[in-house]
Each structure stands twice: as C-alpha cells, then as structure tokens.
C-alpha cells in the first residue's frame, strides 16, 4: 500500500486488482443510492445491484489506457475508488472516468484525496470528465478543482439523465524543493549598494503603472576572504509597497545589522534577514540572493549557466556573465539546469497598437503572450484585435490576460463573457480584481471560462493557503521580490503543492541576476506545459 502527501487521515491508496471487484461494486452502488437520488430516476437506482455493475468495472480494469486506484481504510477495506488515464476522444488529453466514495466514509476527505491523486498523475494534459447536468453538488466540487463546462452534452440510455462535459486545462504542477543546504558562510564584513538606471526598449504599461526606465538596486556582500556576492532588486511600490528609499534603509539598517551578528550558515542567515526585514520583501530578496551566491562561492560550487529561456525567447532575457548566469543555483535548488519558456507581455494600449506589438512578438518566436488590460469598456476590443492580428486563432499562439486588479468582480465577469462570446480562447486570467478582494476573486473564478492566476494577492505561503481555502484561484504567480527571495520561495512552493494550486514563476522589471534566479527556481520547482512569466530581459534590451 502506498500513501501520498495530502491523503486523508487513516486512508491509504493502492492499485485495484481483480480481487477488489466485489468491494468496488459495493462502493459504486452505495454511492449512487446515496448521491444520485433526485438526479437519476429512482427506478434506475432501485434496480441497481453490485452484481449488475461488476462486469463494467472489470472491463475498466482490463483497459490498458486507464488506471484504477482504491482508497482503503485503516482495516484495508476499500472505501472509494477512482479511474483515470488517456482520453480516447481527445489527442494528448486525459480522462477522469470515475470517482466514487462509499457514503459511510463521507466527510473524511476520501473524495478529495482520490481527486488530488488522479489530477497529480495527469498534470501536463487537459483532463475531461462527464458529470450529470443536474448534479450541482458534484459540479461544484469539480469547479473548485479547476474544471469548467466545455459544452458537449449527452444522455446515456442506461441512466436516462443528461450529462455535460467538463474540462480542467493543463497547468504547471509545483514540485517541492529540498531544504536549504547546510552550507557555511564566511563572516560578512560589509554591505554596499548602487542604483543603476537604464532605459527600456519601449514603455511598459499596465493598469497600475507606466515604466520607461529600469531602476535597479545592486547589493554586494563583502568578506575578508575576498568573495563578493551580488543580489539585485527593484522598487515596485504599486505592487509591493517598497520604494527605493525603504529598500535602501532596510539593506543598510536591519539587514546589515543582522548579517554582522555572524550567522554561520545559509539557513541561519536567511532566517535572520527574514526577521529583520519581513515588511520589505524587495530588500530581503536582494540580500537573500546575495547570500545564496555567497554560500555557493564559499563552498566552491559551480554550474553550467543559466537555464535557456526557451519558447522562442532568446530575447526574453538570457542572463550573461557571473553572477547573472547564476550557474551555481542548481546545486542549491537540487536540480539540473533545464529550458524554461517565458511569455512576453504586451503593454496595455490601443487595440491597434497591441495588435502590432503582438505580431512583432510572434515574429520574434514567442508562443505565449500576456495581454495587459485596464479598462472594462475597451478590454474586449483589445483582446479581439490581438486575436484577429494573429490569424483569428489559426496560429498556435497562447493568449493570457492580466488586469492587474483593474476590474470589479462584475466587470471581470462581463469582460470575460464578452471575450468568450467572440469564440476567443484564453489560457488564463491573471489578477482580475483588487489584491485584497479574495471573495471577489473567488466569484470571478466561479464564473470564468478559464483558470484564474493570483498574482498581487499572493506574497507568502499563508497567502497561498488563504487563496486555496476560499477556492479563489487555480494558480499562483510566484515572484521573488514579493515573497522575499529563494528562501521563503521554498515555503510558497510547498504551500502550492500542499493545496493543489498550480504554479507560474514570474519576475518584476528587474536585472538579469534576479531573472536568472527565478528561471532556475522555475526549472527546479515546477513541471508542466505552461510558459513562465520571465520576460524582464526582453524589456531591458536596448
């Protein structure tokens, strides 16, 4: 018997075999009798017996495309089962064929455990299932897990009740990172900083701000051993609340004092700066990256360079030089360097200007575009213009939208309905409402045809759990300058894995060192088909 993270207390999971058919049939019939009254005609349910369904269940066991997994109680007896695998009707798709729990095990989290297990086994494919149209309780459960109505409807003559098809889009699954390595640090003799400014190739416009130049803070840690370790950060007061002044004050005040107290290991130092500057995550992130660099240099760790920014984005900001390549990070994160695809942001602008920018991005090789939106009265037209400019869906370009908190919940639903009415498909919808409006975010997610990605609503692992508890998002955008660096990023990744939320790794408009660190984090902490959000280098190119 095997168990997995997130398994309900006292419940184990194992593969079903022919000897389990009788018990599975009992679970099936009791689940139907308990859960489908009022959904399926009573005469269908009353005529159902375990012996009559065992044949169908046996055929499923013999199907090489499907796996059947049992949930068993402490005494080893089956209390539920799920069946999932390849979708015979959709190429490269996955299918959730069955999920049943004996009513005697209701309320113990068995269904949630089985569903999580099935979805975790199919993270990189669209998953479809059929559910009775009138079964609002089951539909709600699946909607909370990220499924959405896809449209087709059918009626099985055996059940004489309409069913509807639901789909959960493929997403990136978090992969928990190993603990911080127990690396010693040399004494830090001092910390210096410099503000570096350079123009962007074009203005970066969102609903929150317009940026015309990159203004970055470079932090250096100095040691008597001659090692100089570097970290970087930027001020994004509209998002983090951190200004250049508050970042510099934190770096040269509490963070410097914490480091001069002489933490002996990387873990101790990360904890020390976290306690010293918990309210200034952008400053903490710069010091955190510099500490990781220092620990790696002191331990003599090298690397093979920055993971390639795949997905047609040689221009997406491949870092160059040391420490910008951050080739030492795989040894600290427990992974080998691997290609990481990035989207490219299309700034909010007139529909025609956004369409032109989208065409240029696709010509450069980007296959995923994030469209910044800001005004519910014009946003449908913006998306429609980009869609038309890219061939009306004929090209294989993935579109995302990001409102950066610009919409009310009602406006968000109206805009998304308008986009859907035009037959335009989106990959996801990022931060449609205010960061603190978790109830509004949940309302949008319930109504959205597409997954919802929480960005400004999530800084910490506690925020992840709050979002998950409210069923307010499908995925989280993890940014080092929000959470405070690679140390606390481990906690955010673990919380996503614990709660079942998908994960995209993003960045601010920041220098190469920070983007390289985020790219290594994405390679180590996620698996799945979605592009990440790491295009700062493209914007900084001049």
RODO-2510 file (C-alpha; in nm, 4 decimals, decimal comma):
residues 542
     n   res          X          Y          Z
     1     x     0,0000     0,0000     0,0000
     2     x     0,1262     0,3476    -0,0794
     3     x     0,0300     0,6780     0,0682
     4     x     0,0818     1,0257    -0,0710
     5     x     0,1014     1,3818     0,0506
     6     x    -0,2438     1,5221     0,1155
     7     x    -0,4007     1,1794     0,1786
     8     x    -0,6910     1,1884     0,4236
     9     x    -0,6041     1,0676     0,7742
    10     x    -0,6321     0,6915     0,8054
    11     x    -0,6749     0,6433     0,4314
    12     x    -0,4274     0,4690     0,2033
    13     x    -0,4124     0,4373    -0,1741
    14     x    -0,3285     0,1303    -0,3789
    15     x    -0,3828    -0,0035    -0,7285
    16     x    -0,7014    -0,2053    -0,7703
    17     x    -0,6981    -0,5656    -0,8860
    18     x    -0,9482    -0,8300    -0,9889
    19     x    -0,9884    -0,9368    -0,6267
    20     x    -1,1299    -0,5915    -0,5451
    21     x    -1,4201    -0,6013    -0,7901
    22     x    -1,6853    -0,7065    -0,5393
    23     x    -1,5856    -0,4316    -0,2960
    24     x    -1,5712    -0,1750    -0,5768
    25     x    -1,9198    -0,2741    -0,6895
    26     x    -2,0483    -0,2206    -0,3341
    27     x    -1,8892     0,1249    -0,3250
    28     x    -2,0371     0,2116    -0,6659
    29     x    -2,3933     0,1078    -0,5830
    30     x    -2,3992     0,2683    -0,2380
    31     x    -2,2504     0,5903    -0,3782
    32     x    -2,5234     0,6034    -0,6434
    33     x    -2,8024     0,5292    -0,3976
    34     x    -2,6774     0,7979    -0,1620
    35     x    -2,5739     1,0687    -0,4050
    36     x    -2,7926     1,0431    -0,7134
    37     x    -3,1454     1,0461    -0,5703
    38     x    -3,3230     1,3326    -0,7427
    39     x    -3,0650     1,3364    -1,0210
    40     x    -3,1197     0,9970    -1,1840
    41     x    -3,4703     0,8397    -1,1993
    42     x    -3,5483     0,6380    -0,8853
    43     x    -3,6293     0,3260    -1,0834
    44     x    -3,2760     0,3263    -1,2278
    45     x    -3,1203     0,3497    -0,8832
    46     x    -3,3588     0,0983    -0,7233
    47     x    -3,2762    -0,1599    -0,9910
    48     x    -2,9017    -0,1240    -0,9400
    49     x    -2,7215    -0,4165    -0,7691
    50     x    -2,3494    -0,4854    -0,7174
    51     x    -2,3628    -0,7966    -0,9310
    52     x    -2,5001    -0,5935    -1,2199
    53     x    -2,2185    -0,3383    -1,2275
    54     x    -1,9240    -0,5721    -1,1645
    55     x    -1,8893    -0,6509    -1,5337
    56     x    -1,8422    -0,2866    -1,6335
    57     x    -1,5935    -0,2375    -1,3519
    58     x    -1,3999    -0,5449    -1,4633
    59     x    -1,3828    -0,4114    -1,8189
    60     x    -1,2267    -0,0950    -1,6824
    61     x    -0,9584    -0,2929    -1,5046
    62     x    -0,8731    -0,4580    -1,8338
    63     x    -0,8466    -0,1242    -2,0198
    64     x    -0,4736    -0,0539    -2,0735
    65     x    -0,5391     0,3205    -2,1101
    66     x    -0,6881     0,3571    -1,7610
    67     x    -0,5570     0,3164    -1,4076
    68     x    -0,7865     0,2259    -1,1177
    69     x    -0,6804     0,3334    -0,7687
    70     x    -0,8533     0,2338    -0,4459
    71     x    -0,8841     0,4321    -0,1254
    72     x    -0,8711     0,1889     0,1665
    73     x    -0,9449     0,2408     0,5336
    74     x    -0,7240     0,1524     0,8276
    75     x    -0,8514    -0,2071     0,8138
    76     x    -0,7608    -0,2366     0,4463
    77     x    -1,1176    -0,2384     0,3172
    78     x    -1,1963    -0,0231     0,0084
    79     x    -1,3928     0,2950     0,0831
    80     x    -1,3670     0,4583    -0,2603
    81     x    -1,2004     0,4401    -0,5998
    82     x    -1,1078     0,6495    -0,8992
    83     x    -1,0333     0,5548    -1,2584
    84     x    -0,8334     0,7809    -1,4892
    85     x    -0,5934     0,7814    -1,7818
    86     x    -0,5747     0,8537    -2,1530
    87     x    -0,8676     1,0221    -2,3255
    88     x    -0,9602     0,8120    -2,6292
    89     x    -1,1560     1,1016    -2,7834
    90     x    -0,9061     1,3864    -2,7421
    91     x    -0,5469     1,3556    -2,8622
    92     x    -0,2969     1,4154    -2,5803
    93     x    -0,5860     1,4587    -2,3374
    94     x    -0,6598     1,2785    -2,0109
    95     x    -0,9882     1,1398    -1,8803
    96     x    -1,1317     1,1078    -1,5307
    97     x    -1,3633     0,8137    -1,5878
    98     x    -1,4898     0,7516    -1,2349
    99     x    -1,4675     0,8723    -0,8760
   100     x    -1,6882     0,7154    -0,6089
   101     x    -1,6821     0,7145    -0,2291
   102     x    -1,8843     0,4882    -0,0020
   103     x    -2,1293     0,7067     0,1969
   104     x    -2,0023     0,5512     0,5198
   105     x    -1,6704     0,7255     0,4509
   106     x    -1,8297     1,0603     0,3710
   107     x    -1,6756     1,3694     0,5279
   108     x    -1,3338     1,2091     0,5755
   109     x    -1,1685     1,3680     0,2735
   110     x    -1,1608     1,0441     0,0730
   111     x    -1,3034     1,2008    -0,2425
   112     x    -1,0638     1,4928    -0,2198
   113     x    -0,7716     1,2510    -0,1767
   114     x    -0,8726     1,0447    -0,4789
   115     x    -0,9292     1,3505    -0,6956
   116     x    -0,5931     1,5006    -0,5982
   117     x    -0,4182     1,1724    -0,6745
   118     x    -0,5785     1,1451    -1,0179
   119     x    -0,5040     1,5070    -1,1128
   120     x    -0,1459     1,4869    -0,9854
   121     x    -0,0959     1,1874    -1,2149
   122     x    -0,2053     1,3952    -1,5177
   123     x    -0,0665     1,7480    -1,4600
   124     x     0,0525     1,8237    -1,8109
   125     x    -0,2656     1,7349    -2,0002
   126     x    -0,6181     1,8685    -2,0263
   127     x    -0,8412     1,6464    -1,8119
   128     x    -1,2055     1,5873    -1,9065
   129     x    -1,4960     1,4192    -1,7300
   130     x    -1,8687     1,3712    -1,7725
   131     x    -2,0988     1,4741    -1,4880
   132     x    -2,4766     1,4707    -1,4564
   133     x    -2,6063     1,8129    -1,5512
   134     x    -2,8454     1,8221    -1,2542
   135     x    -2,5801     1,7155    -1,0035
   136     x    -2,4945     2,0645    -0,8820
   137     x    -2,3046     1,9317    -0,5819
   138     x    -2,0614     1,7307    -0,7953
   139     x    -2,0268     2,0111    -1,0480
   140     x    -1,9354     2,2494    -0,7672
   141     x    -1,6688     2,0076    -0,6385
   142     x    -1,5137     1,9798    -0,9832
   143     x    -1,5326     2,3549    -1,0439
   144     x    -1,3389     2,4088    -0,7212
   145     x    -1,0753     2,1743    -0,8609
   146     x    -1,0451     2,3859    -1,1772
   147     x    -1,2878     2,2135    -1,4150
   148     x    -1,5117     2,4237    -1,6404
   149     x    -1,8073     2,3325    -1,8614
   150     x    -1,6859     2,2685    -2,2136
   151     x    -2,0176     2,2479    -2,3951
   152     x    -2,0987     1,8964    -2,5224
   153     x    -2,3986     1,7193    -2,3710
   154     x    -2,5050     1,3555    -2,3851
   155     x    -2,7656     1,1202    -2,2387
   156     x    -2,6692     0,7600    -2,1656
   157     x    -2,9780     0,5418    -2,2253
   158     x    -2,8946     0,3410    -1,9128
   159     x    -2,9249     0,6413    -1,6839
   160     x    -3,1776     0,8473    -1,8837
   161     x    -3,0276     1,1698    -1,7456
   162     x    -2,8301     1,4380    -1,9366
   163     x    -2,4571     1,4684    -1,8718
   164     x    -2,2282     1,7603    -1,9525
   165     x    -1,8580     1,7563    -2,0357
   166     x    -1,6161     1,9444    -1,8081
   167     x    -1,2500     2,0191    -1,8741
   168     x    -0,9575     2,1122    -1,6498
   169     x    -0,6810     2,2754    -1,8564
   170     x    -0,3263     2,1509    -1,8185
   171     x    -0,1220     2,3538    -1,5765
   172     x     0,2163     2,3677    -1,4106
   173     x     0,2417     2,1478    -1,1051
   174     x     0,4607     2,2595    -0,8127
   175     x     0,7489     2,0334    -0,7204
   176     x     0,8591     2,0884    -0,3569
   177     x     1,2209     2,1863    -0,3170
   178     x     1,4724     2,0259    -0,0813
   179     x     1,5536     2,2149     0,2395
   180     x     1,8181     2,4848     0,2289
   181     x     2,1555     2,3093     0,2131
   182     x     2,3626     2,3214     0,5304
   183     x     2,6328     2,5450     0,3832
   184     x     2,8676     2,7512     0,5938
   185     x     2,9118     3,1225     0,5345
   186     x     3,2237     3,3342     0,5815
   187     x     3,1790     3,6406     0,8035
   188     x     3,0187     3,9312     0,6161
   189     x     3,2313     4,2411     0,6662
   190     x     3,0056     4,4853     0,4888
   191     x     2,7192     4,5542     0,2510
   192     x     2,7241     4,8092    -0,0272
   193     x     2,4615     4,9121    -0,2795
   194     x     2,4354     5,1020    -0,6037
   195     x     2,1365     5,2259    -0,8008
   196     x     2,1653     5,1521    -1,1726
   197     x     1,9313     5,3048    -1,4285
   198     x     1,8871     5,2282    -1,7950
   199     x     1,6043     5,2836    -2,0457
   200     x     1,3595     5,0220    -2,1633
   201     x     1,3172     4,9429    -2,5316
   202     x     0,9591     5,0766    -2,5047
   203     x     0,7277     5,1937    -2,2228
   204     x     0,5879     4,9128    -2,0068
   205     x     0,2247     4,9973    -1,9307
   206     x    -0,0182     4,8203    -1,7001
   207     x    -0,3321     4,9214    -1,5135
   208     x    -0,1090     5,0091    -1,2162
   209     x     0,1856     5,1942    -1,3655
   210     x     0,3874     5,3072    -1,6664
   211     x     0,7612     5,2353    -1,6578
   212     x     1,0018     5,3963    -1,9043
   213     x     1,3352     5,3038    -1,7464
   214     x     1,4723     5,0239    -1,5328
   215     x     1,5922     5,1497    -1,1959
   216     x     1,7624     4,8665    -1,0134
   217     x     1,9435     4,8337    -0,6814
   218     x     2,2545     4,6157    -0,6861
   219     x     2,3606     4,4792    -0,3487
   220     x     2,7092     4,3463    -0,2761
   221     x     2,8195     4,1472     0,0288
   222     x     3,1907     4,1815     0,1088
   223     x     3,4052     3,9339     0,3013
   224     x     3,7629     3,9229     0,4260
   225     x     3,8133     3,6116     0,2148
   226     x     3,7797     3,8270    -0,0951
   227     x     3,4444     3,6904    -0,2086
   228     x     3,1991     3,9496    -0,3399
   229     x     2,8451     3,8181    -0,3660
   230     x     2,5736     4,0057    -0,5538
   231     x     2,1971     4,0330    -0,5394
   232     x     1,9579     4,2713    -0,7120
   233     x     1,6147     4,4166    -0,6631
   234     x     1,3825     4,6903    -0,7865
   235     x     1,1230     4,9102    -0,6217
   236     x     0,7644     4,8390    -0,7281
   237     x     0,5612     5,0431    -0,4783
   238     x     0,2369     4,9882    -0,6710
   239     x     0,2716     4,6136    -0,6036
   240     x     0,4925     4,5501    -0,3005
   241     x     0,4725     4,8904    -0,1342
   242     x     0,8530     4,9036    -0,1342
   243     x     1,0243     5,2246    -0,2503
   244     x     1,3916     5,2757    -0,3283
   245     x     1,4190     5,4659    -0,0020
   246     x     1,2604     5,1900     0,2083
   247     x     1,4670     4,9200     0,0362
   248     x     1,7961     5,1018     0,0908
   249     x     1,7031     5,1801     0,4503
   250     x     1,6313     4,8133     0,5185
   251     x     1,9504     4,6957     0,3483
   252     x     2,1813     4,9364     0,5290
   253     x     1,9913     4,9160     0,8573
   254     x     1,8343     4,5983     0,9966
   255     x     1,9672     4,3621     0,7286
   256     x     2,3276     4,4810     0,7703
   257     x     2,2957     4,4536     1,1487
   258     x     2,1559     4,1006     1,1192
   259     x     2,4453     3,9898     0,8989
   260     x     2,7077     4,1468     1,1252
   261     x     2,5799     3,9291     1,4091
   262     x     2,7510     3,6475     1,2218
   263     x     2,5042     3,3815     1,1106
   264     x     2,7150     3,0723     1,0428
   265     x     2,5056     2,9005     0,7742
   266     x     2,2932     2,9957     0,4776
   267     x     1,9768     2,8839     0,6583
   268     x     2,0604     3,0926     0,9655
   269     x     2,1339     3,3972     0,7517
   270     x     1,8118     3,3639     0,5504
   271     x     1,6127     3,3390     0,8740
   272     x     1,7977     3,6379     1,0194
   273     x     1,7273     3,8734     0,7312
   274     x     1,3675     3,7494     0,7188
   275     x     1,3169     3,8502     1,0808
   276     x     1,4985     4,1801     1,0261
   277     x     1,3117     4,2942     0,7130
   278     x     0,9891     4,0957     0,6971
   279     x     0,7953     4,4038     0,5868
   280     x     1,0278     4,4943     0,2994
   281     x     1,0301     4,1846     0,0758
   282     x     1,2174     4,3543    -0,2091
   283     x     1,5131     4,4318     0,0198
   284     x     1,5004     4,0860     0,1719
   285     x     1,5037     3,9283    -0,1759
   286     x     1,8217     4,1134    -0,2783
   287     x     2,0041     4,0099     0,0379
   288     x     1,8699     3,6537     0,0066
   289     x     2,0046     3,6164    -0,3478
   290     x     2,3413     3,7602    -0,2438
   291     x     2,3574     3,5142     0,0477
   292     x     2,2846     3,2212    -0,1833
   293     x     2,5616     3,3462    -0,4130
   294     x     2,7994     3,3845    -0,1174
   295     x     2,7280     3,0344     0,0147
   296     x     2,7822     2,8819    -0,3284
   297     x     3,1106     3,0674    -0,3852
   298     x     3,2401     2,9806    -0,0392
   299     x     3,1560     2,6133    -0,0946
   300     x     3,3218     2,6138    -0,4378
   301     x     3,0023     2,5292    -0,6225
   302     x     2,9937     2,5987    -0,9941
   303     x     2,7350     2,5379    -1,2607
   304     x     2,6518     2,5075    -1,6235
   305     x     2,4992     2,8511    -1,6626
   306     x     2,1517     2,9893    -1,6852
   307     x     1,8725     2,7563    -1,7987
   308     x     1,7814     2,8523    -2,1503
   309     x     1,4809     3,0829    -2,1801
   310     x     1,3003     2,8514    -2,4185
   311     x     0,9827     2,9031    -2,6160
   312     x     1,1280     3,1319    -2,8772
   313     x     1,2658     3,3791    -2,6329
   314     x     1,6329     3,4061    -2,6936
   315     x     1,5453     3,7712    -2,6497
   316     x     1,3446     3,7123    -2,3337
   317     x     1,6391     3,7965    -2,1209
   318     x     1,9006     3,5265    -2,1090
   319     x     2,1397     3,6466    -1,8443
   320     x     2,5071     3,6600    -1,9198
   321     x     2,8162     3,6875    -1,7058
   322     x     2,8747     3,5920    -1,3434
   323     x     2,6755     3,6111    -1,1194
   324     x     2,3980     3,6945    -1,3609
   325     x     2,4072     3,3450    -1,5100
   326     x     2,3595     3,2033    -1,1590
   327     x     2,5082     2,8736    -1,2731
   328     x     2,5659     2,7837    -0,9075
   329     x     2,1945     2,7792    -0,8271
   330     x     2,1087     2,4255    -0,9467
   331     x     2,3326     2,2849    -0,6738
   332     x     2,1387     2,4839    -0,4131
   333     x     1,7946     2,4103    -0,5566
   334     x     1,8512     2,0417    -0,6206
   335     x     1,8038     2,0406    -0,9970
   336     x     1,9903     2,0443    -1,3230
   337     x     1,9585     2,3454    -1,5498
   338     x     1,6694     2,2936    -1,7904
   339     x     1,4994     2,5031    -2,0598
   340     x     1,2322     2,7367    -1,9261
   341     x     0,9797     2,9031    -2,1572
   342     x     0,8624     3,2558    -2,0931
   343     x     0,5663     3,4543    -2,2125
   344     x     0,6064     3,8096    -2,3403
   345     x     0,3971     4,0939    -2,2043
   346     x     0,2032     4,3168    -2,4434
   347     x     0,1524     4,6517    -2,2721
   348     x    -0,1954     4,7945    -2,2441
   349     x    -0,2513     5,0367    -2,5307
   350     x    -0,4957     5,0986    -2,8124
   351     x    -0,6303     4,7845    -2,9812
   352     x    -0,4299     4,8540    -3,2967
   353     x    -0,1055     4,9179    -3,1073
   354     x    -0,1469     4,5983    -2,9045
   355     x    -0,2181     4,4032    -3,2223
   356     x     0,1012     4,5353    -3,3814
   357     x     0,3061     4,4523    -3,0698
   358     x     0,1616     4,1008    -3,0650
   359     x     0,2577     4,0419    -3,4285
   360     x     0,6134     4,1549    -3,3527
   361     x     0,6349     3,9228    -3,0515
   362     x     0,5205     3,6216    -3,2514
   363     x     0,7671     3,7099    -3,5280
   364     x     1,0436     3,7008    -3,2652
   365     x     0,9413     3,3486    -3,1678
   366     x     0,7236     3,3916    -2,8600
   367     x     0,4403     3,1392    -2,8406
   368     x     0,2677     3,2781    -2,5286
   369     x     0,1574     3,6410    -2,4932
   370     x     0,0283     3,8131    -2,1812
   371     x    -0,2066     4,0971    -2,2729
   372     x    -0,2222     4,3752    -2,0153
   373     x    -0,5761     4,5103    -1,9732
   374     x    -0,7048     4,8059    -1,7742
   375     x    -1,0484     4,9311    -1,8827
   376     x    -1,3545     4,7058    -1,8942
   377     x    -1,5120     4,9267    -2,1586
   378     x    -1,2299     4,8665    -2,4065
   379     x    -1,0632     4,5436    -2,2994
   380     x    -1,2768     4,3091    -2,5103
   381     x    -1,1839     4,5088    -2,8192
   382     x    -0,8145     4,4918    -2,7237
   383     x    -0,8214     4,1133    -2,6980
   384     x    -1,0262     4,0834    -3,0169
   385     x    -0,7771     4,2990    -3,2089
   386     x    -0,4820     4,0864    -3,0980
   387     x    -0,6702     3,7658    -3,1749
   388     x    -0,7536     3,8871    -3,5252
   389     x    -0,3986     4,0080    -3,5869
   390     x    -0,2677     3,6612    -3,5048
   391     x    -0,4932     3,4925    -3,7563
   392     x    -0,8099     3,4550    -3,5531
   393     x    -0,6821     3,1510    -3,3669
   394     x    -0,5234     2,9844    -3,6718
   395     x    -0,1765     3,0297    -3,5247
   396     x    -0,0672     2,8312    -3,2220
   397     x    -0,0166     3,1379    -3,0038
   398     x    -0,1375     3,1140    -2,6451
   399     x    -0,3072     3,4243    -2,5054
   400     x    -0,3290     3,5251    -2,1396
   401     x    -0,4836     3,8385    -1,9959
   402     x    -0,3753     4,0346    -1,6885
   403     x    -0,5897     4,3129    -1,5464
   404     x    -0,3528     4,3942    -1,2572
   405     x    -0,6505     4,4456    -1,0214
   406     x    -0,8254     4,6883    -1,2584
   407     x    -1,1703     4,5282    -1,2667
   408     x    -1,4533     4,4925    -1,0220
   409     x    -1,5825     4,1351    -0,9934
   410     x    -1,8897     4,2247    -1,2009
   411     x    -1,6782     4,3967    -1,4670
   412     x    -1,4429     4,0995    -1,4778
   413     x    -1,7254     3,8573    -1,5482
   414     x    -1,8660     4,0901    -1,8129
   415     x    -1,5298     4,1240    -1,9904
   416     x    -1,4584     3,7517    -1,9814
   417     x    -1,8067     3,6701    -2,1074
   418     x    -1,7507     3,9180    -2,3906
   419     x    -1,4235     3,7549    -2,4892
   420     x    -1,5787     3,4080    -2,4751
   421     x    -1,8734     3,5222    -2,6861
   422     x    -1,6299     3,6050    -2,9669
   423     x    -1,5004     3,2488    -2,9661
   424     x    -1,1604     3,3537    -2,8325
   425     x    -0,9825     3,1076    -2,6068
   426     x    -0,7523     3,2194    -2,3264
   427     x    -0,5041     3,0156    -2,1267
   428     x    -0,5646     3,2028    -1,8012
   429     x    -0,6866     3,5243    -1,6412
   430     x    -0,4412     3,6957    -1,4066
   431     x    -0,5394     3,9061    -1,1035
   432     x    -0,8716     4,0400    -1,2332
   433     x    -0,9709     4,2195    -0,9092
   434     x    -0,8141     4,4009    -0,6149
   435     x    -0,5489     4,2040    -0,4293
   436     x    -0,7418     4,2143    -0,1020
   437     x    -1,0779     4,1174    -0,2542
   438     x    -1,0481     3,7429    -0,2067
   439     x    -1,4251     3,6929    -0,2124
   440     x    -1,4410     3,8843    -0,5408
   441     x    -1,1558     3,6800    -0,6825
   442     x    -1,3422     3,3618    -0,5881
   443     x    -1,6589     3,4913    -0,7538
   444     x    -1,4696     3,5604    -1,0768
   445     x    -1,3122     3,2154    -1,0671
   446     x    -1,6528     3,0512    -1,0325
   447     x    -1,7806     3,2396    -1,3373
   448     x    -1,4652     3,2384    -1,5506
   449     x    -1,4412     3,0068    -1,8510
   450     x    -1,0634     2,9976    -1,7875
   451     x    -0,8284     2,9352    -1,4946
   452     x    -0,7552     3,2287    -1,2647
   453     x    -0,3959     3,3140    -1,1710
   454     x    -0,3427     3,5043    -0,8452
   455     x    -0,0501     3,7480    -0,8522
   456     x    -0,0775     4,0549    -0,6296
   457     x    -0,2989     3,8577    -0,3887
   458     x    -0,0154     3,6166    -0,3025
   459     x     0,3132     3,7090    -0,1371
   460     x     0,3572     3,4356     0,1250
   461     x     0,2765     3,0712     0,1928
   462     x    -0,0016     3,1903     0,4206
   463     x    -0,1499     3,3828     0,1290
   464     x    -0,1448     3,0633    -0,0798
   465     x    -0,3436     2,8783     0,1856
   466     x    -0,5893     3,1676     0,2169
   467     x    -0,6485     3,1652    -0,1593
   468     x    -0,6903     2,7868    -0,1602
   469     x    -0,9297     2,7886     0,1356
   470     x    -1,1500     3,0388    -0,0494
   471     x    -1,1227     2,8500    -0,3820
   472     x    -1,0248     3,1883    -0,5236
   473     x    -0,7665     3,0865    -0,7868
   474     x    -0,6329     2,7945    -0,9856
   475     x    -0,2686     2,9021    -0,9948
   476     x    -0,0246     3,1342    -0,8220
   477     x     0,2360     3,3663    -0,9762
   478     x     0,5413     3,3375    -0,7503
   479     x     0,7838     3,6306    -0,7670
   480     x     1,0990     3,6502    -0,5590
   481     x     1,0532     4,0209    -0,4920
   482     x     0,7058     3,9536    -0,3467
   483     x     0,7930     3,6607    -0,1229
   484     x     1,1386     3,7800    -0,0179
   485     x     1,3795     3,5575    -0,2080
   486     x     1,4721     3,1965    -0,2674
   487     x     1,4474     3,1015     0,0994
   488     x     1,0805     3,1938     0,1503
   489     x     1,0036     3,0847    -0,2076
   490     x     1,0511     2,7283    -0,0824
   491     x     0,7587     2,7792     0,1547
   492     x     0,5371     2,9199    -0,1227
   493     x     0,6144     2,6234    -0,3482
   494     x     0,5417     2,3796    -0,0647
   495     x     0,2100     2,5523     0,0082
   496     x     0,1084     2,5263    -0,3578
   497     x     0,1904     2,1553    -0,3557
   498     x     0,0009     2,1094    -0,0291
   499     x    -0,3132     2,2870    -0,1530
   500     x    -0,3106     2,1679    -0,5142
   501     x    -0,2677     2,5131    -0,6694
   502     x    -0,0731     2,5379    -0,9933
   503     x     0,2408     2,7481    -1,0142
   504     x     0,3876     3,0010    -1,2567
   505     x     0,7156     3,1729    -1,1712
   506     x     0,7320     3,5393    -1,2623
   507     x     0,9546     3,8431    -1,2193
   508     x     0,9342     4,2185    -1,1933
   509     x     1,1070     4,4503    -1,4407
   510     x     1,4428     4,3632    -1,2862
   511     x     1,8050     4,2903    -1,3772
   512     x     1,9487     3,9695    -1,5143
   513     x     2,0618     3,8300    -1,1767
   514     x     1,7079     3,8220    -1,0385
   515     x     1,5576     3,6837    -1,3592
   516     x     1,8214     3,4096    -1,3741
   517     x     1,7420     3,3109    -1,0149
   518     x     1,3718     3,2988    -1,0960
   519     x     1,4394     3,0913    -1,4061
   520     x     1,6399     2,8372    -1,2064
   521     x     1,3590     2,8311    -0,9496
   522     x     1,1058     2,7626    -1,2256
   523     x     1,3176     2,4758    -1,3584
   524     x     1,3513     2,3224    -1,0120
   525     x     1,0076     2,3855    -0,8650
   526     x     0,7614     2,3238    -1,1490
   527     x     0,6722     2,0727    -1,4146
   528     x     0,4077     2,1168    -1,6782
   529     x     0,3306     2,2768    -2,0132
   530     x     0,2734     2,6414    -1,9237
   531     x     0,5186     2,9183    -2,0001
   532     x     0,6501     3,1180    -1,7083
   533     x     0,6452     3,4966    -1,6782
   534     x     1,0144     3,5876    -1,7040
   535     x     1,0427     3,8430    -1,9830
   536     x     1,2184     4,1288    -1,7989
   537     x     1,5356     4,0835    -2,0007
   538     x     1,3497     4,1492    -2,3247
   539     x     1,2201     4,4803    -2,1926
   540     x     1,5603     4,5870    -2,0645
   541     x     1,7287     4,5271    -2,4003
   542     x     1,8468     4,8483    -2,5669
***
